[in-house]
Amino acid sequence: MDNIAIITARGGSKRIPKKNIREFCGRPIIEYSIRAALESKLFDEVMVSTDSEEIAEISKQCGASVPFFRSAQNSNDYAITADVINEVIIEYEKLGKRFDTLCCIYPTAPFVTAKKLSDAYNEMKKNNADSAMTVVRYGFPPQRAVVIRNGKIEFQYPEYYRTRSQDLEPIYHDCGQFYFCNVDAFKKYKTMITPNCVPFVVSEEEVQDIDNISDWNIAEMKYNASRKREN
């Protein structure tokens, strides 16, 4: 079984300059994703897809390969992850390399560990699934959401107004950390979230979107807290 880890790290971050290689708790944040992939021993290839020479150099120093640079078409603000992954698969096939399973890992995902990658991979295989994705449960039931219309509060889902929170079905959302996918299934569906996709549930304490500096600071606090719990 040939597996590839693809870490998607373009250089054009605007809200946080050089976001993908910015220092996070003492190390370039991309190093956490690279190190987790390498330490998992799951992958025949751990590569970084980037358009930046600086990101490429740091990635190689961390142990990843950068056999080619990302195209300009897939480096703009409108490129989606699936297009980047597809480009990587095509470029490797041009080099005569084919893989059975891919794992897309985001470069700003310091909570990803080798164990999480291994557990998610094993969960996918155990269930004969085509893909697996990290999810986290919403901290508050979305069914109890309210909206503001004409300056007044209304329940978005009034049918749940009198339902106790503990009686509502749990709802989850994408963690934005990593995805596993069978390469043939990815080619068929053009997405890593296939119809036969299993969840890998992550605790809220180890999930943080990083879109601005405030998010970054919160992520560092969460990361340091999680390391203290482990020790």
N, C-alpha and C positions, 0 to 999 in steps of 0.2 A: 504494500500500500504506500503510494507516494503522496505526501502531504506538503502543502506550501502555506506559509504564513505571509500574508500581504499586509504591510503596515502603510496606510495611506497618509502621506504627509506633504501636502503642497506648501509652497513658500509664501503664498500671498495673503496671510492672515492680516486683517485690517484692525479689528477691535483690540486684539492683543498682538502687537508686533512680534514677529518671530516666535509665535505661540508654540509651535511644535518642538522647538529646541530651547525654549526659555527654561531657566533653572527652577526646578520644583523640588523643594526640600533637599537642595544640595546637588542635584543631578539634572541633566537635560531631561525634560519630561518624556521625550520619545524613548529614552533609555529603559524606562520601566516596561514598556510594551515589548521592546526587543529582548530584554533580559528574560521576561516571562516566557516568551516564545522559545528562546534557546534552552532555558532550564527545563521546560516541559518535555523535551526529547521527543516531541510528537512529529517534528517537521524535518523533511529532507532539505528544505530551503526556507530561510527566513529573510525576506526581502523588503525593501522600502521603495514605494512608488512615490517619486518626488520630481519636481521640476527645478529644485534648488541645489546648487553645488554645495552650499554650506550645510544643508540638511544631509545631503548625501555623504559628505565627509564625516560628520559627527555620527551618522548611522553606521558607517563602516568601522569607525573607531569602537563602536559599541558591539560590533560583531555581526551586523547584518550585511547582506549583499545589496548592491545597487547596480545590476547588470545593464540597465538602460534608464534613460530619463523619461519622465512622463511627457506626453505630447502637449503642445500649447492648447489644443482643443479641450483636453481634459484637465487643464490647470486653471481655468477661469472660474468666476464666481457662480456659474450656472452648471458646472459639471456635477454629476451625481456619482455616488460611490459605485453603483453597478457598472457605469461606463468605465470607470477607472479599473475595476476588477477585470472586466472583459478585455480591456487593452492589455493588461498584464498577462492574462492567459494566452492571448494571441501572440504577444511578443515572445513568450517562452516557447510556444509551439514553433515559431520561426527558428528558434535556437535548437529545436529538436527535443524539447523537454515537455512532457505531459504529466499532469498530476491528477490524482483521483479525488482528493479532498482539498478544499481551500479553507483558510481561516482569515477573515478580514479583521484586523485589530486596529483600533483607532490610536493615533499617536499621543493623544492627551487622555490616556486611560491608566493612571498610576495604580488604580486598585486591581487591575488585572494581575493575576499570579499564575505561576506554572500549574498549581493545583486546580485552579478554576478552569483553566484551559483543558487539562486532562479530564476533569470531572464532566465538563460539558461535552467533550468529544465522546467519552464513554457512554454518556446518557443518550447521545444521538445514535451510537452504534447499537446499544442495548434495545432501543425501540425501533430499530430498522428505519430510522427517519432519514430524510434527505438533507435536513438542515437543523441547526440549533441556534437560538439567540438568547442573549441575556435580557432578562426583564426584572422589573422591580414593582412591587405593589404600591399603588397610590396611597399616600399617607392619610388622605381623607377621601371618603367615597365620592366619586364624581357624580353619582346619581343624586346627591344632595346639593348639587351646584345651583347657584343663583345667578341671574343675569340682571342687568339694568336696562329697562326699556321705558323710554319717555320719562326718565328720571325716577322711576319706581323699581323696587326690587320685585322680581318674580322668580319662582322656581323654574329652572330649566326643564326638570322632569317632575311635574307636579304629582304624578302617580306614586312617587316615592316619598311624598311629603311626610306621611305618618309612619313610614317604615323605619324601624330601628336600624342604626348603622350596622350593628352586628348581624342583622338578618339580610343585608344586601350582599349580592355576589361580589367577591373581590375582583377588582379590575387592575390590570397591570399595564406598564408602558415600557418601551424599549429603553434599556440602560445606555445605549450608545457606547458599549465597550468592545464587544467582539461578536462575530457570527461565524459559525461553521457551515459549510455547504458542500455537498457532493458536486463535483465540477460538471458532470453531465446534467444534473438537475439545474444547476445555474444556467447552463447554456440553453436549456429548454424553456425555463421560466423567466430568464433575464432578471432574476432577483435572488437574493440570498434567503428571503423569507418565503419559502416554498409552501405549497399546500400541506406537505408532510413535514412540518417544522415543530420541534419540541422546545419547550421553555427551559432555560436555566435561570432559576430565581436567585437574585442577589439581594442582600439586605440593604435597606435604605441608608444605613451608616456608611456603606461603601459605594455609594453612587453620588456623582455630582456633575451636572452639566457645567462646562467651563466656557462661558461666552464673554465674560468680562473680568476685570481685575477683582471685583468683589467675589465672583464665583471661584476664582483662582485661590484667593485667601481662604475661603471656606473649605475648598478641597484640601489645602495643605493642613488645615486644622483637623479635618476628618482623617486624613492620612496619618498624621502624628498620633491621633487618638487610637486608631486601629492598631498601630505598631505597639503602643503601650499595652493594649489589651492582650496582644499576642505574647508579649514578654512578661 
